[in-house]
Amino acid sequence: GQISEDTIAETGGLLISALVQYLDANDAGPGFYALAKRKGLPVPTTTDDRQLFWAGHVGALHKRYARARRGRVTG
């Protein structure tokens, strides 16, 4: 949680703790959602929508921090 607190401005409002999976689950833990609420993010109430919210953070963080592959042509 502290890492997310320290980097939320750098990540454009994304919580980097989204990359930490809850033990034995394909989801974030309750602390992720509690922090998101404290930060004013629109946390959904249904389980399916919450997973989409979390997955959106994960995808956006991967995109933000992905390294370009060697030999990859861009443009």
TORPA-4810 file (N, C-alpha, C, O; in nm, 3 decimals):
<nodes>
NODE_1_0.080_-0.119_0.000_0.000_0.000_0.000_0.084_0.126_0.000_0.052_0.223_-0.068_G
NODE_2_0.194_0.124_0.077_0.278_0.243_0.085_0.341_0.275_-0.050_0.355_0.392_-0.086_Q
NODE_3_0.378_0.172_-0.125_0.435_0.196_-0.258_0.333_0.263_-0.347_0.367_0.355_-0.422_I
NODE_4_0.208_0.219_-0.341_0.103_0.284_-0.419_0.085_0.429_-0.376_0.069_0.517_-0.461_S
NODE_5_0.087_0.453_-0.246_0.075_0.591_-0.194_0.187_0.679_-0.250_0.164_0.793_-0.289_E
NODE_6_0.308_0.625_-0.254_0.424_0.702_-0.296_0.433_0.722_-0.447_0.501_0.814_-0.493_D
NODE_7_0.366_0.638_-0.526_0.382_0.644_-0.671_0.255_0.681_-0.747_0.257_0.683_-0.870_T
NODE_8_0.147_0.710_-0.678_0.020_0.734_-0.748_0.028_0.853_-0.844_-0.033_0.850_-0.951_I
NODE_9_0.101_0.956_-0.809_0.116_1.070_-0.900_0.198_1.030_-1.023_0.166_1.067_-1.136_A
NODE_10_0.304_0.954_-1.000_0.392_0.908_-1.109_0.319_0.816_-1.207_0.346_0.819_-1.327_E
NODE_11_0.227_0.735_-1.155_0.157_0.638_-1.240_0.029_0.693_-1.301_-0.044_0.620_-1.367_T
NODE_12_0.002_0.820_-1.279_-0.117_0.879_-1.338_-0.246_0.831_-1.270_-0.350_0.820_-1.335_G
NODE_13_-0.239_0.804_-1.142_-0.358_0.762_-1.068_-0.377_0.612_-1.059_-0.478_0.565_-1.006_G
NODE_14_-0.281_0.536_-1.109_-0.289_0.390_-1.099_-0.224_0.345_-0.969_-0.127_0.404_-0.922_L
NODE_15_-0.279_0.239_-0.912_-0.223_0.183_-0.789_-0.133_0.065_-0.825_-0.181_-0.040_-0.868_L
NODE_16_-0.004_0.085_-0.807_0.093_-0.017_-0.846_0.076_-0.145_-0.765_0.124_-0.251_-0.806_I
NODE_17_0.010_-0.137_-0.651_-0.016_-0.257_-0.572_-0.113_-0.352_-0.642_-0.135_-0.464_-0.596_S
NODE_18_-0.171_-0.309_-0.751_-0.258_-0.398_-0.831_-0.179_-0.518_-0.883_-0.236_-0.622_-0.914_A
NODE_19_-0.047_-0.502_-0.892_0.037_-0.610_-0.943_0.057_-0.723_-0.842_0.112_-0.828_-0.876_L
NODE_20_0.013_-0.701_-0.720_0.025_-0.803_-0.615_-0.108_-0.877_-0.606_-0.211_-0.818_-0.574_V
NODE_21_-0.105_-1.007_-0.634_-0.227_-1.088_-0.628_-0.256_-1.133_-0.486_-0.166_-1.160_-0.407_Q
NODE_22_-0.384_-1.140_-0.457_-0.431_-1.192_-0.330_-0.400_-1.341_-0.326_-0.415_-1.410_-0.428_Y
NODE_23_-0.358_-1.392_-0.212_-0.318_-1.531_-0.197_-0.428_-1.626_-0.244_-0.542_-1.617_-0.199_L
NODE_24_-0.392_-1.718_-0.333_-0.483_-1.820_-0.385_-0.605_-1.764_-0.456_-0.710_-1.827_-0.457_D
NODE_25_-0.593_-1.647_-0.515_-0.705_-1.587_-0.588_-0.653_-1.512_-0.710_-0.539_-1.465_-0.711_A
NODE_26_-0.736_-1.503_-0.811_-0.702_-1.427_-0.930_-0.768_-1.289_-0.915_-0.859_-1.253_-0.990_N
NODE_27_-0.720_-1.215_-0.817_-0.778_-1.086_-0.784_-0.682_-1.014_-0.689_-0.587_-1.073_-0.637_D
NODE_28_-0.709_-0.888_-0.668_-0.635_-0.812_-0.566_-0.699_-0.836_-0.431_-0.813_-0.882_-0.423_A
NODE_29_-0.627_-0.807_-0.327_-0.682_-0.822_-0.193_-0.770_-0.704_-0.154_-0.776_-0.605_-0.226_G
NODE_30_-0.836_-0.717_-0.042_-0.925_-0.610_0.002_-0.853_-0.478_0.028_-0.913_-0.371_0.017_P
NODE_31_-0.726_-0.484_0.062_-0.650_-0.361_0.084_-0.637_-0.277_-0.041_-0.636_-0.154_-0.034_G
NODE_32_-0.627_-0.342_-0.157_-0.619_-0.269_-0.284_-0.746_-0.186_-0.304_-0.739_-0.067_-0.336_F
NODE_33_-0.860_-0.249_-0.284_-0.987_-0.179_-0.305_-1.010_-0.071_-0.200_-1.064_0.035_-0.232_Y
NODE_34_-0.968_-0.096_-0.076_-0.982_0.005_0.030_-0.896_0.128_-0.002_-0.941_0.241_0.016_A
NODE_35_-0.774_0.105_-0.049_-0.686_0.216_-0.085_-0.743_0.293_-0.203_-0.741_0.416_-0.205_L
NODE_36_-0.794_0.221_-0.302_-0.855_0.287_-0.418_-0.969_0.378_-0.374_-0.981_0.490_-0.423_A
NODE_37_-1.052_0.332_-0.283_-1.161_0.415_-0.232_-1.107_0.538_-0.160_-1.158_0.648_-0.179_K
NODE_38_-1.006_0.518_-0.077_-0.947_0.632_-0.003_-0.888_0.736_-0.098_-0.886_0.855_-0.067_R
NODE_39_-0.841_0.690_-0.213_-0.783_0.781_-0.312_-0.889_0.841_-0.404_-0.857_0.918_-0.496_K
NODE_40_-1.015_0.807_-0.380_-1.124_0.865_-0.457_-1.149_0.799_-0.591_-1.219_0.855_-0.675_G
NODE_41_-1.094_0.680_-0.611_-1.118_0.608_-0.735_-1.255_0.541_-0.731_-1.301_0.501_-0.624_L
NODE_42_-1.318_0.528_-0.846_-1.454_0.471_-0.851_-1.453_0.319_-0.842_-1.457_0.251_-0.945_P
NODE_43_-1.447_0.265_-0.724_-1.441_0.120_-0.705_-1.583_0.063_-0.721_-1.675_0.102_-0.649_V
NODE_44_-1.599_-0.030_-0.814_-1.730_-0.092_-0.834_-1.772_-0.176_-0.714_-1.689_-0.213_-0.631_P
NODE_45_-1.900_-0.206_-0.707_-1.951_-0.282_-0.593_-1.967_-0.431_-0.622_-1.963_-0.512_-0.529_T
NODE_46_-1.985_-0.469_-0.748_-2.003_-0.611_-0.778_-1.868_-0.679_-0.797_-1.771_-0.616_-0.837_T
NODE_47_-1.863_-0.807_-0.768_-1.739_-0.884_-0.779_-1.684_-0.879_-0.921_-1.564_-0.854_-0.940_T
NODE_48_-1.768_-0.901_-1.020_-1.721_-0.901_-1.159_-1.665_-0.764_-1.199_-1.559_-0.755_-1.262_D
NODE_49_-1.737_-0.658_-1.162_-1.690_-0.524_-1.197_-1.564_-0.487_-1.122_-1.478_-0.415_-1.174_D
NODE_50_-1.551_-0.534_-0.999_-1.428_-0.509_-0.922_-1.310_-0.577_-0.988_-1.201_-0.519_-0.995_R
NODE_51_-1.329_-0.698_-1.037_-1.219_-0.767_-1.106_-1.181_-0.695_-1.234_-1.062_-0.687_-1.267_Q
NODE_52_-1.278_-0.641_-1.305_-1.248_-0.563_-1.424_-1.171_-0.436_-1.389_-1.078_-0.397_-1.460_L
NODE_53_-1.209_-0.372_-1.280_-1.139_-0.253_-1.231_-0.993_-0.287_-1.200_-0.902_-0.215_-1.242_F
NODE_54_-0.972_-0.396_-1.127_-0.837_-0.441_-1.093_-0.759_-0.477_-1.220_-0.644_-0.435_-1.237_W
NODE_55_-0.821_-0.555_-1.308_-0.753_-0.597_-1.431_-0.717_-0.476_-1.517_-0.614_-0.477_-1.585_A
NODE_56_-0.800_-0.374_-1.515_-0.768_-0.251_-1.588_-0.643_-0.185_-1.534_-0.561_-0.136_-1.611_G
NODE_57_-0.629_-0.183_-1.402_-0.508_-0.129_-1.341_-0.386_-0.212_-1.381_-0.282_-0.157_-1.418_H
NODE_58_-0.399_-0.343_-1.375_-0.287_-0.431_-1.411_-0.245_-0.407_-1.556_-0.127_-0.390_-1.584_V
NODE_59_-0.341_-0.406_-1.646_-0.310_-0.384_-1.788_-0.246_-0.249_-1.814_-0.150_-0.238_-1.890_G
NODE_60_-0.300_-0.146_-1.751_-0.246_-0.011_-1.771_-0.104_0.001_-1.714_-0.019_0.068_-1.772_A
NODE_61_-0.080_-0.064_-1.601_0.055_-0.062_-1.543_0.154_-0.137_-1.630_0.267_-0.092_-1.649_L
NODE_62_0.113_-0.251_-1.684_0.202_-0.326_-1.775_0.234_-0.241_-1.897_0.349_-0.235_-1.941_H
NODE_63_0.133_-0.176_-1.952_0.154_-0.092_-2.070_0.248_0.024_-2.038_0.337_0.057_-2.117_K
NODE_64_0.229_0.085_-1.923_0.310_0.201_-1.883_0.457_0.164_-1.864_0.546_0.241_-1.901_R
NODE_65_0.482_0.048_-1.805_0.618_0.011_-1.770_0.681_-0.095_-1.861_0.792_-0.141_-1.834_Y
NODE_66_0.613_-0.133_-1.965_0.667_-0.235_-2.057_0.790_-0.181_-2.128_0.797_-0.064_-2.167_A
NODE_67_0.885_-0.267_-2.143_1.006_-0.230_-2.218_0.986_-0.271_-2.363_0.924_-0.373_-2.393_R
NODE_68_1.040_-0.190_-2.452_1.035_-0.224_-2.594_1.120_-0.347_-2.619_1.230_-0.359_-2.565_A
NODE_69_1.070_-0.437_-2.699_1.146_-0.558_-2.732_1.255_-0.526_-2.832_1.237_-0.442_-2.920_R
NODE_70_1.366_-0.594_-2.818_1.476_-0.574_-2.912_1.434_-0.620_-3.050_1.368_-0.723_-3.066_R
NODE_71_1.474_-0.542_-3.150_1.446_-0.578_-3.287_1.302_-0.551_-3.329_1.264_-0.580_-3.442_G
NODE_72_1.225_-0.498_-3.241_1.085_-0.469_-3.272_1.077_-0.338_-3.350_1.134_-0.237_-3.311_R
NODE_73_1.005_-0.342_-3.460_0.987_-0.224_-3.542_0.862_-0.153_-3.497_0.755_-0.213_-3.486_V
NODE_74_0.875_-0.025_-3.470_0.760_0.054_-3.430_0.736_0.164_-3.530_0.825_0.202_-3.606_T
NODE_75_0.616_0.215_-3.527_0.589_0.331_-3.611_0.483_0.307_-3.700_0.447_0.395_-3.778_G
</nodes>
